[in-house]
Amino acid sequence: MKSFIVKLLLLIVLLPAFAHAQEADTLLKMDELEFVDGGISEASTDSVVVDTAQNLKKTVAVFTAEEHPEGESLLGIFLAGLLGGFTALLMPCIFPMLPLTVSFFTKGNQNKSQSFIRALFYGISIIVIYVVLGLAVTMIFGSDALNALSTNGIFNFFFFLMLVAFGASFLGAFEINLPSSWVNKMDAKSDKGGWAGIFFMAATLALVSFSCTGPIIGTLLVQAATSGALLGPAIGMFGFSFALAIPFALFALFPSAMKAMPKSGGWLNSVKVVLGFLELAFALKFLSNVDLAYHWNWFDREIFLSLWIVIFGLMGLYLLGKIKFSHDSNLPHLSVLRTFIAIIVLSFTVYMIPGLWGAPLKSISAFLPPQSTQDFDLNQVSSGSAPHATDVSKRKYSDLFHAPLGLNVFFDYEEGMEYAKTHNKMVMLDFTGHACVNCRKMEANVWTDPQVLSFLRGNVVIIQLYVDDRTELAVEDQQKTSSGKLLKTIGSKWSYLQSSQFESNSQPFYVLMNSANRQVLVKPKGADYDATTYLAYLNEGLTAFTLAK
């Protein structure tokens, strides 16, 4: 039951983030990677990937991959947009307009089919307007820029501030409105009638409702843009507008169904306020990304959790009517639905409290800062456990990164390879990222499996390579690619290594290698949340490593 409640709330709260994670963390299916015999000479078999003092070297294993079909990822973005659109329908700027707009299409001497066709064209116009907005975002930024947004510190911080502003707007601090002259011009054109008039009616709806839909649209565009998918913004806006357009067409076809709709009232503003709290909670993820990428080290896990506990606690009190904003109407009694939602929100709040003392909180661990940022972990204190791995304090970049679960982890390719070769161990390259939601989920839910954890501790040397870290490399470690691009940061170095050698830019991305000759042992693997199949993958690599000795 605990897991059900938590997951139900997460579905409501974090579906947009999940859509982003699906795109940003699983851009390439591992099944599409194939080993090919490239006819590599013997002389080349001792070199792979990176030499920190020289140029990047070519790997022995050559991978080819078809262009990734983004269907699954775009579906996630579409569903997030769809959810946002249905949510926007409950906004006080749109919901009261629904019966008025439908009555416009059903009044007069028009027959039912004519009314439906006109309402359908109205809905299509809404879709066209918002999809064009999504395409405009893509055209302005371009696919490469969109892909870079997810790890760019300036943009992440800007998105954080923008979502905080959206949240404050929903809470009633101010309204985000477009210039009234725009609305007046569209309204005047909509009075002309005909098909053009209907189109401008849809444009007027988009402009008039912007104070309510703007924050939702902004959040969706941020998620779609930072996903890196070329069509992400357009697909997100299609889902949003599709959900927005459906009721107008359906109610025009079945006007009697309007009688079953709830009446407008204070509950519409309550929906708006709840979304304001969710916007604030969601904004913190972007701030956490910046903190991790630039090693500010002040937005730790317990601080993140403290803010979420306060935000969701206040949301629960608001739903119970214990706190009220200036624009809220009186709440003489609680509805059953509102009570149930309050129970879920407050239960989720209580669920997070043990996390302040190090509880893993597996249901939401993917969205939290890593466990290693926790200043006080009661699990380690009570067990008196020390890290199982060799002392890593003198390893390269150990002051910047922390090994998860006390594992034997290196953060530099060459250093890790030399250690593994000396100790005759198999190597696992773990291409990861600070902003990688699925990476944290793998570490919290799969690596903690007793059998997997035992394997990782005893049979493999892990080399974690952060592809989104913004720490500048020492001058002697900075290198130029074959195209002349200078790799100045830790993240750019490992990102180039992954994309150039394995033709993948997704994280997590696991590569099992032979430390002796630096050959790839088995086909690389992405996120796999089934501990059994992940363990089978590790054992397959170990078998290949043993046979190659």
Summary of the structure (lengths in Angstrom):
residues: 549
radius of gyration: 26.4
end to end distance: 49.3
largest distance: 87.6
contacts: 1796
relative contact order: 0.12
helix: 60%
strand: 7%
